[in-house]
Amino acid sequence: MAGHTLGHENFKTVAILGAGLIGCSWAALFAASGRRVHLFDSHVDAGEKFTEFWKAVQPTLIKLGLEKAGDEPDWAAFNAAADAVREADFVQECIPERLDLKMALYAEIEPALRPGTIVGTSSSGLKLSDLQKGWKNPSSLIIAHPFNPPHIIPLVELYGNDATAVDAIQVSRRLYESCGKQTITLKREVMGHVANRLQAALWREAINLVAEDVVSVGDVDTAISAGPGMRWAVMGPHMLLNLGGGPGGIRAYCEQFRDSYHLWWDDLGQPKLTDETIGKLISGIAEESGHRGYGQLRDERDEKLVALISATRNVDAARAANDPS
Ligand SMILES: NC(=O)c1ccc[n+]([C@@H]2O[C@H](COP(=O)([O-])OP(=O)(O)OC[C@H]3O[C@@H](n4cnc5c(N)ncnc54)[C@H](O)[C@@H]3O)[C@@H](O)[C@H]2O)c1
């Protein structure tokens, strides 16, 4: 790894570049955790977007227990990216998933960054090694990929390589954890990072089952949300299948089901998002949604997510209090 950065550990000011779906959500989270937020967007009024978003999500941020969620957020909007990052202790880049746009933005902000300021890109799947080509010195840039909506979902995927400042990941982890996030760190670069690859693997078969007329879109969704999805919210697939093996654990599970999984894996589909398949997804979603529009579905998702997070936190706290070790 290159260079050394101490970062700006108090992280008083976080710059958000791109005030869309992900940028506004990050901005709300950082503001609710007591940071001043500097906003820049090249196409929309970032201040107006953020204010509207904050109004909508403030009750959720309060329920999540973020320290300053009840206060007025401390923010400023800028007309130039360089001005937004100049005083920043950390930058979260949230512009569209296009290498050319991101590289052009990095070239614009690099001369304005203070030494030690880390730039986390929210990129869903672009490679760090490609994004680094937009920098003279790429040591400040890390992958810091959230899951939508970042103000609620705890996961942030982190990745830095040999060109990254030596403690950039560790320093960034502290910032994210101070806002209630849970981080994972990739050991090497893969397209789509980790969580999106897992999501893509599952969605591929979910689409295949619809395309092959095995079940409806709604029934695929129920199969996950009322089944394994419930378990995945509390433990990951490896640990759950370890329990599925009984006291013999993952070894017993593998011995019992190895042949079945090999047969199932060989039988999984390789669908493409053809117009016909997309048509089936659209009509399936219309049927599943019924009278519920986008806003209602989003609110239902967020309410249930917050309830789930609160409930699991309570269980963790009670178990820790009763743990004699
Ligand atoms: N949408 C998701 O579910 C999701 C989840 C995780 C990560 N991400 C990643 O987050 C990033 C942003 O995605 P999004 O869904 O918020 O997109 P979005 O289209 O909602 O928002 C992007 C914003 O960036 C602005 N913009 C465009 N070019 C710009 C530039 N050069 N400088 C400043 N602002 C610019 C746009 O006006 C827009 O407001 C992408 O890299 C995406 O892969 C998205």
The ligand as a Gaussian input file, in Angstrom:
#p B3LYP/6-31G(d) Opt

LIG

0 1
 N      -29.258000       3.152000      -6.694000
 C      -28.763000       2.195000      -5.948000
 O      -29.452000       1.256000      -5.519000
 C      -27.306000       2.226000      -5.553000
 C      -26.892000       1.468000      -4.446000
 C      -25.547000       1.541000      -4.059000
 C      -24.648000       2.328000      -4.772000
 N      -25.084000       3.030000      -5.847000
 C      -24.092000       3.848000      -6.569000
 O      -24.214000       5.187000      -6.148000
 C      -23.872000       6.072000      -7.227000
 C      -25.030000       7.038000      -7.460000
 O      -26.180000       6.296000      -7.811000
 P      -27.670000       6.894000      -7.634000
 O      -28.579000       5.731000      -7.717000
 O      -27.735000       7.805000      -6.450000
 O      -27.787000       7.781000      -8.963000
 P      -28.774000       9.014000      -9.217000
 O      -28.908000       9.116000     -10.681000
 O      -29.998000       8.920000      -8.374000
 O      -27.938000      10.274000      -8.672000
 C      -26.768000      10.757000      -9.273000
 C      -26.716000      12.267000      -9.066000
 O      -25.448000      12.733000      -9.550000
 C      -25.652000      13.949000     -10.278000
 N      -24.531000      14.092000     -11.204000
 C      -24.394000      13.586000     -12.448000
 N      -23.160000      13.872000     -12.921000
 C      -22.524000      14.592000     -11.951000
 C      -21.240000      15.170000     -11.824000
 N      -20.338000      15.072000     -12.791000
 N      -20.935000      15.842000     -10.700000
 C      -21.843000      15.962000      -9.702000
 N      -23.087000      15.416000      -9.753000
 C      -23.397000      14.732000     -10.854000
 C      -27.016000      13.784000     -10.933000
 O      -27.571000      15.044000     -11.222000
 C      -27.789000      13.037000      -9.854000
 O      -28.473000      13.912000      -8.972000
 C      -23.550000       5.180000      -8.424000
 O      -22.164000       4.956000      -8.514000
 C      -24.266000       3.881000      -8.081000
 O      -23.657000       2.744000      -8.655000
 C      -26.392000       3.020000      -6.251000

